[in-house]
Amino acid sequence: MMAAVAWRSLLPVIMISIFMVYEEWVSFPSCKLLPSTTYSPDKHVENVDDSLEDLKVMMVANLLLLGSEAGFVNLYFRDYYMSKFFKKSFQSLNPDMLLVLGDVSAKGSELSRTKWLSVLHQFGNMLGPFLDLPLHVILGDRDVGECSGLCANSVTWIARNFPGLDSSGCGAFEISNISFVSLNAVALLCGNNKLRFDVEKVIERESVGLQMEIEGMDEANNGFGMFSEMSNDFRWRVNAMKSSSGPVLLLHFPLYRSGKTHIWEGSTFKSIIDPSGKVPASAQREGFSGTGPYDLSQTVPPNATEYIFHALKPRIIFSAHTQEFSDHTHPDGTREVTIPAMTWKVRDDPGFIVATFQRNKSAVSVTYCSVARESRILIAYTSALVLFLFFIVVSNTLEPKGLS
């Protein structure tokens, strides 16, 4: 009798302990190094500082935070677990930098500045220890809206709240001898829009800077400033740089695609070819919330894509928006990795990638990381609750009738 009473009193303690252990275990990401989808011989990079170590960059996208509009489930369950996922990913992976490839807010283009501040506060709380690392955030379509309502003043205000962005929502920086350029891809979808012209000027400035290092000041400056008179069509001057010799390119929308794409299905890579140039239909997920201002298959237009390749010759490209992971090889051999959504709001199995830039080689290794499925955690909580109630019923049934 005394043993039954003691067991029943210890049951809550046992259940809480099991929950704590489970929560710690499930919060760690599961990561797998992906095979390279492009031919990349181990070329030794000259003039590399031997004191530099490999640069490990964690990349996430589509957080879709709601700020002050977050309901109980999002605030105390989904966002709570996402914060734990960030913390455990930081502890287990030890990255050197964090990149967020757009759509920090679920509906930022509709928010007042006061509500945007609540999203930024929630964003800071979710990142936790990552705030002590170099951080770069680019703008997505949910953050700034579509072309018809794109406001330069609003974009400037939002960009000012993220480190390293200029008034047009673009940025350029260098860390551990690796150059990065981020572009406001939403503006590239627009026609005669001031923001688009500002983005084009950023592309031209970076192109000039890259060629100055190769061709010399006088030759690189020849033709600078043409974008102030550009029309809807892109024009460019000769660029003698080799493919994949430029910076790491960061965008929210994927570039227009032709060639081979690898998508992640289960635990394997699947190769597909879609001649449409858009994200393959098999890579799009159904049954979740709306896509936002632009369809999930939206890409940067073909003419803008061609110009970006010509002007920047990107070493590798990282994009987002589709909410799915994919690994695409462009016709010139340039690799584009699309980051999956890091939220349960649009997919049951969120994920992110870790890119490692080797200091003495041109290769970039990509690791795909997944976090716990929301459905499995809900099943675990439901099972634990049922088990707890079962033990209560059994203990009451076995309790002697004379016991008060």
Secondary structure, DSSP 8 states (H G I E B T S, - for coil): -HHHHHHHHHHHHHHHHHHHHHHHHHTS-EEEE---SS-----B-SS--TT---EEEEEE----B-GGG--HHIIIIIHHHHHHHHHHHHHHH--SEEEEES--BSSGGG--HHHHHHHHHHHHHHHGGGGGS-EEEE--HHHH--GGG--HHHHHHHHHTSTT--TTS-EEEEETTEEEEE--TTGGG-SS-HHHHHHHHHHHHHHHHHHHHHH-HHHHHTTTTGGGG--SS---------TT-S-EEE-SS-----SEEEEEETTEEEEE--TTSS--GGG---SSS---SS-TT----HHHHHHHHHHH--SEEEE-SSSS-EEEE-TTS-EEEE----STTT-SS-EEEEEEE-TTBS-EEEEEEE---HHHHHHHHHHHHHHHHHHHHHHHHHS-TT--
